[in-house]
Amino acid sequence: MDKTHDSNLKSWINVDENSDFPIQNIPFGVCSPKEGGDLHVVTAIGDFIIDLAHLDDAGIFEGTEIEGAEIFHEPTLNAFMSMGRKAWKETRMKISEVLSEDNPMLRDNEELRKIAVIPKENVNMELPVDIGDYTDFYSSREHATNVGTMFRGPDAALMPNWLHLPVGYHGRASSVVLSGTDIVRPKGQTKPPNSDEPVFGNCKRLDFELEMGVLIGSGNLLSEPIPVDEAENHVFGLSLVNDWSARDIQTWEYIPLGPFLAKNFVTSISPWIITLEALEPFRCKSPKQDPEPFDYLKNKKDHNFDIELEIHLQTKEMNESCVISRTNYNYLYWNMAQQIAHHTITGCNLRTGDLLASGTISGPDKDSRGSMLEIAWGGKEPITLPNGEKRTFLEDGDVVTLKGFCKGKGYKIGFGNCIGEIQPSS
């Protein structure tokens, strides 16, 4: 770790102690002015957006890897992400220096401050990354056990391969959307339990899935696997992911090739990418793996992180949202390094901007389940909300908000929110 992780570090910009974005965070995103204008790469501190394109124009990043590259004038983070870990770390260090309370470079430059330090309500956040490929894993043992128990019984909850490899499938990158985008209820084929034939119509079992997404920075060449203990060097950062799911469509279609239409209609991600550098103080061990994994999946260091996660739900009849589940990223049985090592062991090439989602993250308790399928146990155990309403799956007008944060000493590293409101079928 370095001085950017110092819990005593303060900024000349006032930051509330409950803010997701203290000076120790330095997330990366993309925004545009509300009155119209170009998209720029930005960071956030407290309630303010810092326009990195204007800092770059002012020479703030002279002497670093990114000098002269003009990557912060790009409409996505991809160019910056492709430059590698040294460039990411140098940039984070420079931003931390400029925002530190005793540094006058930006603090005392009124002209630069006027264009580079922007109240967050004056911008629109944009999709931060041009996502080329999207892979969704299934890496929570608790989630896999819950779902398997519902469909196959407790004795056959985990498939024979699950404890030997990180199960995953290829998702649909074109329908990955920014937090705040409405979620339109999909249509498709389903097979009612009391019918011999399928029917076509609106999804009746619409669900959320609380996940985290890994955004690949620098990729690998075709036929050159990424070793497990080098995998994090290829990771730019993490975001919140909601892998919206049509459970009734999924039940009918998934044999023999897995989910298709049940997952392809939309996936939401949060606007801010939190770097592994920001998460370094919260590194922790993964769950013990038994049986012992193959050598290509064995970690020599800790590759998991203590990230607290929450699911909030608000219906049309509620004045405010309520928390319906709390879980943690560190419950994942297969960590991001193992996911990357497995994904590339055949020689598959990852590319800048690829999204690797964790799969639904559930904990050991009923209150830590990461999907409505589990929380209401396949519709058999409806949950009661504070206003007396009941839910088994999502209804039109429901708003789901995912939150994530790491608790430090006197500060927290937050991920912002990942929000979606259910709209009726078109």
C-alpha positions in Angstrom: 0.0 0.0 0.0 1.1 3.7 -0.4 0.2 7.1 0.9 -3.1 7.2 -1.1 -4.4 4.6 1.4 -3.7 6.7 4.5 -6.9 6.8 6.6 -5.8 10.2 7.9 -5.6 11.7 4.4 -7.9 14.7 3.9 -8.9 16.8 0.9 -9.5 20.6 0.6 -12.9 19.5 -0.8 -15.2 18.8 2.1 -16.3 15.2 2.2 -19.0 13.8 4.5 -17.8 10.8 6.5 -20.6 8.7 5.0 -19.7 9.6 1.4 -18.9 6.7 -1.0 -16.2 8.8 -2.4 -13.5 10.0 0.0 -10.0 10.9 -1.2 -9.0 7.3 -0.5 -11.3 6.1 -3.2 -10.7 7.9 -6.5 -13.2 6.0 -8.7 -13.2 6.4 -12.5 -16.3 7.1 -14.7 -17.5 9.1 -17.7 -19.9 12.0 -17.7 -21.4 14.7 -19.9 -22.6 18.2 -18.8 -26.3 18.4 -18.3 -26.5 21.4 -20.6 -24.9 19.4 -23.3 -21.3 18.9 -24.4 -18.5 16.4 -24.8 -18.1 13.2 -22.7 -15.0 13.3 -20.5 -13.3 10.8 -18.1 -13.9 11.9 -14.5 -13.3 10.9 -10.9 -15.5 11.7 -7.9 -14.8 13.1 -4.4 -17.6 13.8 -2.0 -20.4 15.5 -3.9 -18.2 16.7 -6.7 -17.0 15.4 -10.0 -13.4 16.1 -11.1 -13.0 16.5 -14.9 -9.7 14.8 -15.6 -9.6 16.1 -19.2 -9.3 19.6 -17.9 -6.6 18.6 -15.4 -4.7 16.9 -18.2 -5.0 20.0 -20.4 -3.5 22.0 -17.5 -0.5 19.8 -17.4 -1.3 18.0 -14.1 -0.2 14.6 -15.5 3.1 15.7 -16.9 5.8 13.1 -16.2 3.4 10.2 -16.0 2.7 7.3 -18.3 -0.4 9.1 -19.7 1.3 12.4 -20.5 0.3 13.4 -24.1 -2.1 10.5 -24.6 -5.2 12.7 -24.2 -7.1 9.6 -23.0 -9.4 11.7 -20.7 -11.1 13.3 -23.7 -12.3 9.9 -24.8 -16.0 9.0 -24.4 -15.2 5.8 -22.6 -12.5 4.6 -20.1 -11.2 2.0 -22.6 -8.1 3.9 -23.8 -7.0 4.6 -20.2 -7.8 1.0 -19.1 -5.6 -0.4 -21.9 -2.5 1.4 -20.6 -1.8 -1.0 -17.8 -1.3 -1.1 -14.1 1.6 1.3 -13.9 -0.4 4.1 -15.7 -3.4 3.4 -13.5 -1.3 3.6 -10.3 0.5 6.8 -11.4 -2.7 8.5 -12.3 -4.3 7.6 -9.0 -1.3 8.9 -7.1 -1.3 12.2 -9.0 -5.1 12.7 -8.5 -4.6 12.0 -4.7 -1.8 14.6 -4.6 -3.8 17.3 -6.3 -6.8 16.8 -4.1 -4.9 16.6 -0.8 -5.6 19.5 1.6 -2.1 20.9 1.6 -1.6 20.9 -2.2 -2.4 24.3 -3.8 -2.1 23.2 -7.5 -5.9 22.9 -8.1 -7.1 24.3 -4.7 -5.7 27.8 -5.4 -6.2 27.8 -9.2 -9.7 29.5 -9.4 -9.8 29.4 -13.2 -9.1 25.7 -13.4 -11.3 24.9 -10.5 -14.3 26.5 -12.2 -14.2 24.1 -15.1 -12.7 21.0 -13.4 -14.5 20.8 -10.1 -18.2 20.3 -10.9 -21.2 19.7 -8.5 -22.5 16.2 -9.2 -26.0 17.4 -10.0 -24.7 19.3 -13.0 -23.6 16.2 -14.9 -25.1 13.1 -16.4 -23.2 9.9 -15.8 -22.6 7.7 -18.8 -21.8 4.1 -19.5 -18.2 4.1 -18.5 -16.8 1.3 -20.7 -17.3 0.0 -24.2 -17.9 -3.6 -23.3 -16.8 -6.0 -26.0 -17.5 -9.3 -24.3 -19.5 -10.2 -21.2 -19.0 -13.4 -19.2 -21.2 -14.3 -16.2 -19.9 -16.8 -13.6 -21.7 -18.8 -11.0 -19.1 -18.5 -8.2 -21.1 -18.4 -4.9 -21.3 -21.8 -3.3 -24.3 -20.6 -1.2 -26.2 -19.4 -4.2 -25.5 -22.5 -6.2 -26.5 -24.7 -3.3 -29.7 -22.8 -2.7 -30.8 -22.9 -6.4 -29.7 -26.6 -6.7 -31.6 -27.5 -3.6 -34.8 -25.9 -5.0 -34.6 -27.7 -8.3 -32.8 -31.0 -7.5 -33.0 -31.5 -3.8 -30.3 -31.1 -1.1 -28.5 -34.3 -2.0 -27.8 -33.1 -5.5 -27.6 -29.4 -5.0 -24.2 -28.9 -6.5 -23.4 -30.4 -9.9 -20.3 -32.7 -9.9 -18.1 -30.1 -11.6 -18.9 -27.1 -9.4 -16.2 -27.6 -6.7 -13.6 -28.2 -9.4 -14.0 -25.2 -11.7 -15.5 -21.7 -11.9 -18.7 -22.4 -13.9 -19.7 -19.6 -16.3 -21.4 -18.7 -19.6 -21.1 -16.1 -22.2 -23.6 -13.3 -21.8 -24.9 -10.5 -24.1 -22.7 -7.3 -24.1 -25.1 -5.3 -26.3 -27.7 -5.1 -23.5 -25.4 -4.0 -20.7 -26.9 -0.7 -19.6 -26.1 2.1 -17.1 -27.7 2.2 -13.7 -30.9 4.1 -13.9 -32.0 2.7 -17.2 -35.6 1.3 -17.0 -36.0 -2.4 -17.0 -38.8 -3.5 -19.4 -40.5 -6.7 -18.4 -39.5 -9.3 -21.1 -41.8 -11.6 -23.1 -41.0 -15.2 -23.9 -42.0 -18.9 -23.8 -42.7 -20.4 -20.5 -44.2 -23.8 -19.4 -46.8 -23.5 -16.6 -46.3 -26.3 -14.0 -49.8 -27.7 -14.7 -49.5 -27.7 -18.5 -48.1 -30.1 -21.0 -47.4 -27.4 -23.6 -45.5 -24.0 -23.4 -47.3 -20.7 -23.6 -46.1 -17.3 -24.9 -46.5 -14.1 -22.9 -45.1 -11.7 -20.3 -42.5 -12.9 -17.8 -44.2 -13.5 -14.5 -41.2 -14.4 -12.4 -38.9 -11.4 -13.0 -35.9 -11.3 -10.7 -32.7 -9.4 -9.8 -29.2 -10.9 -9.1 -26.8 -9.1 -6.9 -23.3 -9.4 -8.6 -20.0 -7.7 -8.8 -18.3 -7.1 -12.2 -14.6 -7.2 -13.0 -13.6 -4.9 -15.8 -10.6 -6.1 -17.8 -7.9 -3.4 -18.4 -5.1 -5.0 -20.3 -5.9 -8.3 -22.1 -3.8 -11.3 -23.2 -2.8 -12.6 -26.6 -4.7 -15.5 -28.1 -3.3 -18.9 -27.0 -1.5 -17.3 -24.0 -3.3 -18.1 -20.7 -3.1 -15.7 -17.8 -1.5 -17.3 -14.7 -3.7 -17.1 -11.6 -1.3 -15.0 -9.6 -0.8 -12.5 -12.5 -4.5 -12.2 -13.1 -5.1 -9.1 -11.0 -2.5 -7.2 -13.1 -5.1 -7.4 -15.9 -8.0 -6.0 -13.8 -8.8 -2.3 -14.0 -11.5 -2.4 -11.3 -14.9 -3.5 -10.1 -18.5 -2.3 -10.4 -21.9 -3.4 -9.2 -23.8 -5.6 -11.5 -27.5 -6.5 -11.6 -28.0 -9.5 -13.8 -31.8 -9.3 -14.3 -33.3 -12.7 -14.9 -36.6 -14.1 -16.2 -36.9 -17.2 -14.1 -40.0 -18.7 -15.8 -38.4 -18.3 -19.2 -35.1 -19.7 -17.9 -36.8 -22.8 -16.4 -38.2 -23.8 -19.8 -35.2 -22.9 -22.0 -32.1 -23.7 -20.1 -31.7 -27.5 -20.9 -29.4 -28.4 -22.5 -27.3 -25.3 -23.3 -28.1 -23.0 -20.3 -29.7 -19.6 -20.1 -30.4 -17.6 -23.2 -33.4 -15.2 -23.5 -33.8 -15.4 -19.7 -30.6 -13.3 -19.3 -30.1 -11.5 -22.6 -32.7 -8.7 -22.3 -30.7 -6.4 -19.9 -27.9 -6.3 -17.4 -27.3 -3.1 -15.3 -23.9 -1.8 -14.1 -23.0 1.1 -11.8 -21.4 4.2 -13.3 -18.2 4.1 -11.2 -15.3 1.7 -11.6 -13.5 1.2 -8.3 -9.9 0.2 -8.8 -8.1 -2.6 -7.1 -5.7 0.0 -5.7 -8.6 1.5 -3.7 -9.7 -1.9 -2.5 -6.2 -3.0 -1.4 -6.7 -2.3 2.4 -9.7 -4.6 2.3 -8.1 -7.7 0.9 -9.0 -10.9 2.6 -8.8 -14.7 2.2 -11.3 -16.7 0.1 -13.3 -19.6 1.6 -11.3 -22.8 2.0 -11.5 -24.9 -1.1 -12.1 -28.7 -0.8 -11.2 -30.6 -2.9 -7.9 -28.8 -3.6 -8.1 -27.1 -7.0 -5.8 -27.9 -10.0 -2.5 -26.0 -10.0 -3.6 -23.5 -12.6 -6.3 -22.4 -10.1 -4.2 -22.3 -6.9 -3.7 -18.9 -5.4 -0.4 -17.9 -3.7 -1.9 -14.8 -2.2 -5.2 -13.5 -1.1 -7.5 -12.5 -4.0 -10.7 -11.7 -2.3 -12.1 -8.5 -0.8 -14.3 -7.5 2.1 -17.0 -5.6 0.3 -20.4 -5.3 2.1 -23.3 -5.5 -0.3 -27.0 -4.5 0.1 -30.2 -5.0 -1.9 -32.9 -2.3 -1.5 -36.4 -2.6 -2.8 -39.1 0.1 -3.1 -42.6 -0.5 -4.5 -45.0 2.1 -6.0 -46.8 2.1 -2.7 -43.7 2.8 -0.5 -42.4 6.2 0.4 -38.8 4.9 0.7 -36.8 1.8 0.0 -36.1 -1.0 2.5 -33.1 -3.4 2.8 -34.2 -6.9 1.9 -30.7 -8.5 2.0 -27.2 -8.0 3.1 -24.3 -10.1 1.9 -20.5 -9.8 1.2 -18.2 -10.2 -1.8 -15.9 -12.3 0.3 -18.4 -15.2 0.3 -17.4 -16.0 -3.3 -15.9 -19.5 -3.4 -14.1 -18.8 -6.8 -12.3 -15.4 -6.7 -11.6 -13.1 -9.6 -8.1 -14.4 -10.2 -9.3 -18.0 -10.5 -12.1 -16.9 -12.8 -9.6 -15.1 -15.1 -7.1 -18.0 -15.0 -9.9 -20.5 -15.9 -11.4 -18.3 -18.6 -8.0 -18.1 -20.4 -6.6 -21.5 -19.7 -7.7 -22.7 -23.2 -5.9 -19.7 -24.7 -9.0 -17.5 -24.9 -8.0 -13.9 -25.2 -9.5 -11.3 -23.0 -9.7 -7.7 -24.3 -9.8 -4.2 -22.8 -13.4 -3.5 -21.6 -14.5 -7.1 -21.1 -16.9 -7.6 -18.3 -16.7 -10.7 -16.0 -19.6 -10.8 -13.6 -19.3 -12.9 -10.4 -22.6 -14.6 -10.4 -25.2 -14.0 -7.7 -23.5 -13.4 -4.3 -25.3 -15.1 -1.4 -24.2 -15.7 2.1 -24.9 -18.5 4.6 -28.1 -16.9 6.1 -31.6 -16.3 4.8 -31.0 -12.5 5.2 -27.9 -12.7 2.9 -29.4 -14.2 -0.2 -28.6 -12.4 -3.5 -31.8 -13.0 -5.5 -35.5 -13.0 -5.1 -35.6 -16.6 -6.2 -33.7 -17.5 -3.0 -35.2 -14.8 -0.7 -38.7 -16.0 -1.4 -37.5 -19.6 -2.0 -38.9 -20.1 -5.5 -42.1 -18.2 -4.7 -43.1 -20.5 -1.8 -42.0 -18.1 1.0 -43.2 -14.5 0.1 -41.5 -11.7 1.9 -43.5 -9.0 3.7 -42.4 -5.4 3.2 -42.7 -2.7 5.9 -46.0 -1.4 4.4 -47.5 -4.9 4.5 -47.1 -5.7 0.8 -45.8 -9.1 -0.1 -43.4 -10.1 -2.9 -42.3 -13.4 -4.4 -40.9 -11.8 -7.6 -40.7 -8.3 -9.0 -43.8 -6.4 -10.0 -44.1 -3.4 -12.4 -43.1 -0.2 -10.6 -40.7 -1.9 -8.2 -37.3 -0.2 -7.9 -34.2 -2.3 -7.0 -31.1 -0.6 -5.8 -27.8 -2.4 -5.2 -25.2 -0.8 -2.9 -21.6 -1.8 -2.1 -18.9 -0.4 0.2 -15.8 -1.3 2.2 -15.6 0.1 5.8 -12.2 1.8 6.6 -11.1 3.6 9.7 -13.1 6.9 9.5 -14.0 6.5 5.9 -15.6 4.0 3.4 -14.9 3.1 -0.1 -18.2 3.0 -1.9 -19.4 1.8 -5.3 -22.3 4.2 -5.6 -25.7 2.7 -6.6 -26.9 0.3 -9.3 -30.6 1.1 -9.8 -33.4 -0.2 -12.1 -37.1 0.3 -12.1 -39.4 -2.4 -13.6 -41.6 -1.1 -16.4 -44.5 -3.1 -18.0 -43.9 -5.1 -21.2 -44.0 -3.0 -24.3 
